[in-house]
Amino acid sequence: MVKKKRVLTGDRPTGPLHLGHYVGTLANRLRLQDEYEVFLVVADYHALTTKPEKADILAAREYIREIVLDYLAVGIDPEKTTIYVQSDVPEVCELALLFSMLVTLPRIERIPTLKDMIRDQKIENPSMGLMFYPILQAADILHVKAEIVPVGKDQESHIELCREIARRFNGLYGEIFPEPEALIGDVPTLPGIDGRAKMSKSLGNAIFLSDPPEEIARKVMQMFTDPARIRPDIPADPDAPHNVVFRYHEAFNDDKGEVEELKARYRQGKVGDVEVKKRLIAALERFLTPIRERRAYYAARPHLVDEILAAGAAKVRPISQATLAEAREAMGLSARHLAEVKTRFL
Ligand code: TRP
């Protein structure tokens, strides 16, 4: 049997997942789990890089559960996908330490994601932990020797660094690591309900997968629409990017005929925003109802989440330990190397 290629990706536990995550990466992960061996890491050490306070750490523990519930709710199957918490596999830190010797500080300082994070969150003095972020991410990927990394566009520069680390390591010590490829979702970024370019928890413009029906209805009714269209009989362009209601119809309405019909009437000035929104609410309910049901099932059985994470860690740890041993052996850091030195002095 041909060995399945490994895929690894993950999320920081900073909040529940939303519709933007769904189109950006969750849909891809669902698709991949049938074909590849998929690993999903809940990166709690990465969350520490900007939020090291105890209260933040404890809040992140709650988010770990929420995120795992979101994974299970959308249909990630723990029989196919190994879900684990980063800090349950501490070997990854040792591998990251070894990798850190192969990366210069100026190289890290040039990474755009980190620059953006430092600017957006107004971090005056970035911690060493924050600068270490992409190196730890490379270790996440390489400790299971993943070859494919499905991520959003913003993570591309981290995967590039990971490839450089693999190349450098292999060049110095021997071929151990693959050079993983980023798999960037080809769907356009989902806009926020306020019309801004990106849906994000921190911008307060997100619809969460775990939102109850009343919340979905409220958020859709307040969605940004064309400000020039003050009456329903004004013809307008549903394909204009700022018409976010139609962007959601395209992404989530399974009744494509209805979407086309609404667009045609919108162009002719024959449909009001309220009707377009009401039909979107119905479509989102069709999409979210099974997700909500699966979520409720697991939320009512918290021991299942504990078991899934314990099984995930138990599966990953031996893989991680083997990779680390292999890396140390290749570098000349193993017990055998020490013993050989001793015999020379006998
Ligand atoms: N840095 C990623 C993010 O913020 C999360 C992450 C951690 C990750 N480790 C990873 C993604 C390994 C892909 C592979 O979204």
Boltz pocket constraint, residues with backbone or C-beta under 6 A from the ligand:
constraints:
  - pocket:
      binder: B
      contacts: [[A, 8], [A, 9], [A, 10], [A, 11], [A, 12], [A, 41], [A, 43], [A, 46], [A, 136], [A, 137], [A, 140], [A, 141], [A, 149], [A, 150], [A, 151], [A, 155]]
      max_distance: 6.0
